[in-house]
């Protein structure tokens, strides 16, 4: 009975904290997928539009183990625009010693901290999160990290080159850049755009730039 009550409370809290973007196992019985059971109309405001739900854990761990066959082996891990912090938790699962994630939206950081408190399927020691803007990183006084994940943020930034450099300056071994690109323009440029800051999955600056392919990203990274 007590276990049933605990599971029920956990599900209620996951729904309250929704919508969620990534499926993360919390306990053996419960994952963040529970939020999909919320009553119709529960997430009513435009800013709470369902952000699309993904489960990239298996593919991401497979990618990391192609680079580090033994896992992250005590390495430190930085996740930029961390959403609910899923990749920090998975990095910890495969050996990372310290994981730090940040996001500009309190919504996602509240979810990440909930997972730190309640996740029982893997260790969460040394996993921390902050609500922070990417452009504040250079003034944060952080020690460099071995591995940095820069996923789903480049194309939301008003100055993506400065933002990427802030992350690269804190990276010792590997930076993974994962971004949407424009396919309707020749590779080699950044295309100016704009987006509403209301949806949870959008940027917060209203101005953003899309890369047009791997060549321009390679040149920026170099």
Secondary structure, 3 states (H helix, E strand, C coil): CHHHHHHHHHHHHHHHHCCCCECCECCCCCEHHHHHHCCCCCCCCHHHCCCCCECCHHHHHHHHHHHCCCCCCCCEEEEECCCCCHHHHHHHHCCCCEEEEEECCHHHHHHHHHHHHHCCCCCCCCEEEEECCHHHHHHCCCCCEEEEEEECCHHHCCCHHHHHHHHHCCEEEEEEEECCECCCCCCCCEEEEECCCCCCCCCCCCEEEEECCHHHHHHHHC
